[in-house]
Amino acid sequence: VVATLNLLFPAAQLTLAWIFFPRLRQAVAPWLGERLGIALDDEDQLGARRLWNEADLDSDLGLLRVALPHIRPMMDAFQLQESPEALGDEKLIIIRAWWQVLVEPSREEASFSGYDLSEANAKVMASALRWNTTLKKLCLQDNRFNAAGYEALAAAARNSALEELHLTQLSSEEKTEALAQFMAGKCRSELLNLRHAGVTAEVAQVLSAGIRIPGHSASVKKLDLSENDFGIAGLEAIMEALKVNMTLRELCLENTMINHFGVEELAVTLRQNTVLRKLSLIGNNIGLDGTQALVNAARAGAIEELHLFELRPFEYHQTDPNQALAEILVGSFSQSELDLHFCCITDEVTQALAMALQYNQTLVHLRLDLNKIRVAGAKALATALSENRCVQILNLAGNALGDAGAQAIAEALERNRTLVELVLNKNNIGQQGTEALCSAMMTNSSLKKLALVGNDWGDIGLQVLVRSAYRSSLEELYLFELPRKEHHQVLARFLGGNFEKNELDLERSGMTDSMAEAVGIALKMNSTVKKLCLRYNDLSEKGFEAINRGLELPKRRTSLLSLRSFGSKMVSPRDSGIVIQ
């Protein structure tokens, strides 16, 4: 009997426990929930974990469903309005899974991707991250977080042990990981490179949350978002964040399909941001008005380099042309010489440069030769020259200004009083452009050197050029290219009316008939030359006649000429008073 009772008593205990214990747990669950809520309010981490584990809420969703309405902080955090009985198992599993992250200090990775979590869930997770000291990687892709949710998570991650906060997916694992480290506030690289990473408007919103947080991943100074299409919505999100960001120094947005709508957002941000120093927008459809807006905004802000165009220099430059152009656009270029020759510069680039020239006060020498500047670019430069008061040397050789471009430059010369040297060699300038430049020479008192080598001014244009040069303040007129430098400059001074010597030596100078025509015209105007040396030049009869015409004026018949050999030809001086050799 005793043995039987010894067996029956434990069996009865087990049977009663099996019958009544679940009911007891259900009855005690509200009390446990209240105690757990108090622990959460008091931020009693150890007490909250002990109560959760003692109640064994991990293994029984039904018990959690009963206790949850009494855990008021969790109800508020997850914004649970429905009755506990109406909560589905899916939502309970989400709550339980996140709590497991909180109470299991040994866990280093957790994933809640695709759980359809909302902003409220994000804030709960953010608060729990402050408790966890071991979690290193958290994945939360494909949920319904908004900007506030992203920001709450990023701010919490920064002050936790978390090293990677995955909120979205990029085109490569490497760049996904880089963004996750940045969002966790643990990016230690100076550059956050998201170039060609599949950044969408949603990804831009995620990124902007991290940018907005003061001091978040403070080591990141450069952000590259080039070759992505995040649209105007993504751009707006990033620009709003940059208005308050105090760490980024460089931003690269090349080939991101930014148009004039995006330019407005950029311009507002550039005026407000006080730390951004370099902005690159190469390859976007900004337009002339957009360029003007950005240039004005950059000058009002802290920008030191504004990269809007990609120059491709074909020769060595002492100063990087791209950097120099970016600096002069915002007024930070302090050198006196800007060398942009042979850089494939188009009218669009020239128009932007012209905007900067109107305000520049340091540039003296500007080289734009051997580029692709046409009429529109010439007109823009002409407008700038009308306002600029510091550029003294302008080289536009080897472009395609044409008559219209030359006429625009000529109009600017009538108002400009600082330009001393103008080079327009090989610009397809014809008679109309030549006549316009001659008219400008007559009114401009500062221009001393004009080069028009390789243009098609015609016979009439040549006469007008030389005569205008003698009647103006011009000192050197370069119309022809000579092999030897000394001959080149001597001829330029003679044609420019600034030759005061008695002897003009052009021996072995490679003189052609066209040059002889110009010399003949100048001889009629010159009153100082008494000896002309033209030996060993290959001139035809036409060249001889041109020289002779210059010696026909009666006033020059003052002395007897010695007739000398002129190559294989002979020339008659006709009592001009000039000795010809």
HELIX and SHEET records of a PDB file:
HELIX    1   1 VAL A    2  ASP A   41  1                                  40    
HELIX    2   2 GLN A   45  ALA A   55  1                                  11    
HELIX    3   3 LEU A   61  ALA A   67  1                                   7    
HELIX    4   4 LEU A   68  HIS A   70  5                                   3    
HELIX    5   5 ARG A   72  ALA A   77  1                                   6    
HELIX    6   6 PRO A   84  ALA A   86  5                                   3    
HELIX    7   7 ASP A   89  VAL A  103  1                                  15    
HELIX    8   8 GLU A  119  LEU A  129  1                                  11    
HELIX    9   9 ALA A  147  ARG A  158  1                                  12    
HELIX   10  10 GLU A  173  MET A  183  1                                  11    
HELIX   11  11 ALA A  201  ARG A  212  1                                  12    
HELIX   12  12 GLY A  231  LEU A  242  1                                  12    
HELIX   13  13 HIS A  260  GLN A  272  1                                  13    
HELIX   14  14 GLY A  287  ALA A  300  1                                  14    
HELIX   15  15 PRO A  321  VAL A  330  1                                  10    
HELIX   16  16 ASP A  347  LEU A  357  1                                  11    
HELIX   17  17 VAL A  375  GLU A  387  1                                  13    
HELIX   18  18 GLY A  402  LEU A  413  1                                  12    
HELIX   19  19 GLN A  431  THR A  443  1                                  13    
HELIX   20  20 GLY A  458  ARG A  471  1                                  14    
HELIX   21  21 LYS A  485  LEU A  495  1                                  11    
HELIX   22  22 ASP A  513  MET A  525  1                                  13    
HELIX   23  23 GLU A  541  ARG A  549  1                                   9    
HELIX   24  24 PRO A  554  ARG A  556  5                                   3    
SHEET    1   A 3 GLU A 109  SER A 111  0                                        
SHEET    2   A 3 LYS A 137  CYS A 139  1                                        
SHEET    3   A 3 GLU A 164  HIS A 166  1                                        
SHEET    1   B 5 LEU A 191  ASN A 193  0                                        
SHEET    2   B 5 LYS A 222  ASP A 224  1                                        
SHEET    3   B 5 GLU A 250  CYS A 252  1                                        
SHEET    4   B 5 LYS A 278  SER A 280  1                                        
SHEET    5   B 5 GLU A 305  HIS A 307  1                                        
SHEET    1   C 6 GLU A 337  ASP A 339  0                                        
SHEET    2   C 6 HIS A 365  ARG A 367  1                                        
SHEET    3   C 6 ILE A 393  ASN A 395  1                                        
SHEET    4   C 6 GLU A 421  VAL A 423  1                                        
SHEET    5   C 6 LYS A 449  ALA A 451  1                                        
SHEET    6   C 6 GLU A 476  TYR A 478  1                                        
SHEET    1   D 3 GLU A 503  ASP A 505  0                                        
SHEET    2   D 3 LYS A 531  CYS A 533  1                                        
SHEET    3   D 3 VAL A 579  ILE A 580  1                                        
END                                                                             
